[in-house]
Amino acid sequence: MAPYSSSSASSASRGRGKGFALVAAVYLLGLFIGALDTGIVTPARTVIQSDLGIGEQMGVWIITIYTLAYAAAIPVMGKLADRSGRKYVYLASILLFGVGSLLCGLAQDVGSFWMLLAARAVQAVGGGGIVPVATAEFGTTFPPEKRGLALGLVGGVYGIANIFGASAGSLILSVFGQANWQFIFYVNVPICAFIVVAGLFVLPNTRAEQVKPIDGWGIAVLVAMVLSLLYGLKNLDFFDLGASVTSSDVWPFLLAFVVLLPVFVLIERRAADPVLNLSYFRDRDIVVTLVLSVITGIILMGIIFIPQFAENVLKLPSGSGGYVVIVLAAFAGVGAPVSGKLIDRFGVKAVLAFGLAASAAGALFLALVATQFANMATLIISLVAIGIGMGFTIGTPLNYMMLAKTKEREANSALATLSLVRSVGTAVAPAVLVAFIAHAGMAIPDRIMGVLPDAPGGQSIAQLASGQAQGGDGAGLPDDLQQLMKGSDVTTIVANVKTLAKTEIEQEAASAGMPAEAVDAAEQQYLAAIDDRAGDIESTFQSTVDEGFRGAFLLVGICSLVGLALLALYREDRPRPGQAKGEPAR
């Protein structure tokens, strides 16, 4: 008896013909918008942060909450697909994704950051059913000799959308304006509606013939584990580990993770259909594949900071850095389908090794060269290398490796596990990487203080900006000015410093009882002095922020090299003479 049944067609016939082309188009369109929404937020993140009045470390949760909820939804949606069929779970996921997108847009009208986070979680739950279901359909429908090409197509669409999303986000911001960032979410709504209507008529309803109970306790404990680890790492100061690890915002959550880990293992051993198949961890090749999936998740999350980095080094307006990522997306888009064909010819290990090496080279060049010699040429070189690496790394090779080491009837579970583990990497990575940028941001006021003239009262504007003159908490600044400094970028830092200068002069003049004419004269004189040092202020801001990006990109490069070394442990099952390439080993 076949492990999966279809209400409309056999597995063999679905792998060819015009009918399958329509099915593939519906699945690929869903994959595209699901992946697009991770990247589309990246150029808008700083805009949203400024509009909703939040800082860098809170703002990254716009992305982190998506990856976390996505990771939690994957196993649930995978099991529901086995029970109810891939068609209806996929369409329900698309519908949920569309509703979440609508709510994300409405959060801008309400002005609520917490509503935005909740809506992003709703989006992610829908996304958790899109990618694994579509990937499983492609992975089990195509004949073994075409499986590499099929998964290459899936990986290509997913990778292109994920990376091209940043450019799409910048385009939408430029068309509708930064004040109308809600349209980066609204664009999903009509597309989701189209997919649901088309899918009802086109998609077959493939389902598993034997189903087991959903591992609810396992899912709950896994989410609690990841959330505890994520929150603990978010509050951990990697530049002062000794002090921060003992903080009440860190150690209880890391301890909770350690305590919940054996509980999770016990639950999974007793579960009829565990959310994470522990038997996978007894197979060295599968363990290598899963660890590599975490590493590729970290590499993927490194991309979310590239638009912000481009804006800083090229002095671009906030929200426009996503255009630069088009270069990366183009090379990733070419590399992904090519990697699928090369797997069928040269084997998955060689293809993935090339991808990891290219990713490492691009990330290290970005960290060590582009941050020191900031110009378009060094940035493009980095993006080309990373794009090629991403095309040969994300999606296709790991899906292929997982399917090659598991049985066909376990395809849904195996790919869901792979996506789940990779999502743990994508959830944890932003919290770690943003720490480098936030730490660098803390040094900005002191660095700028060194290049500013003294204000008419002898006090530095940078001291006022950092709150040092009022006890170190910024309480002396009005809320709108505090937010102004937090939202500064290289194109606005001079203007924002001048705004602070005017505030200080007016405060000191009021306390001293100076006449209006004297205040105006002092103000104009000081603002002119700031203009004379505008270049020094911008370059100081740039170099300080680049220190944070350097640390983040360096970590991505090191992770790529670790993955390359780990890949050596993987034992590839190359086809024997007469055996179809891509046929699973089991």
Secondary structure, 3 states (H helix, E strand, C coil): CCCEECCCCCHHHHCCCHHHHHHHHHHHHHHHHHHHHHHHCCCCHHHHHHHHCCCHHHHCHHHHHHHHHHHHHHHHHHHHHHHHCHHHHHHHHHHHHHHHHHHHHHHHHHCCHHHHHHHHHHHHHHHHHHHHHHHHHHHHHCCHHHHHHHHHHHHHHHHHHHHHHHHHHHHHHHHHCHHHCCHHHHCHHHHHHHHHHHHHHHCCCCEECCCCCCCHHHHHHHHHHHHHHHHHHHCCCCCCHHHHCCCCCCHHHHHHHHHHHHHHHHHHHHCCCCCCCHHHHHCHHHHHHHHHHHHHHHHHHHHHHHHHHHHHHHCCCCCCHHHHHHHHHHHHHHHHHHHHHHHHHHCHHHHHHHHHHHHHHHHHHHHHHHCCCCCHHHHHHHHHHHHHHHHCCCCHHHHHHHHHCCCHHHHHHHHHHHHHHHHHHHHHHHHHHHHHHHHHHHCHHHHHHCCCCCCCCCCCHHHHHHCHHHCCCCCCCCHHHHHHHHCCCCCCHHHHHHHHHHHHHHHHHHHHCCCHHHHHHHHHHHHHHHHHCHHHHHHHHHHHHHHHHHHHHHHHHHHHHHHHHHHCCCCCCCCCCCCCCCCCCC
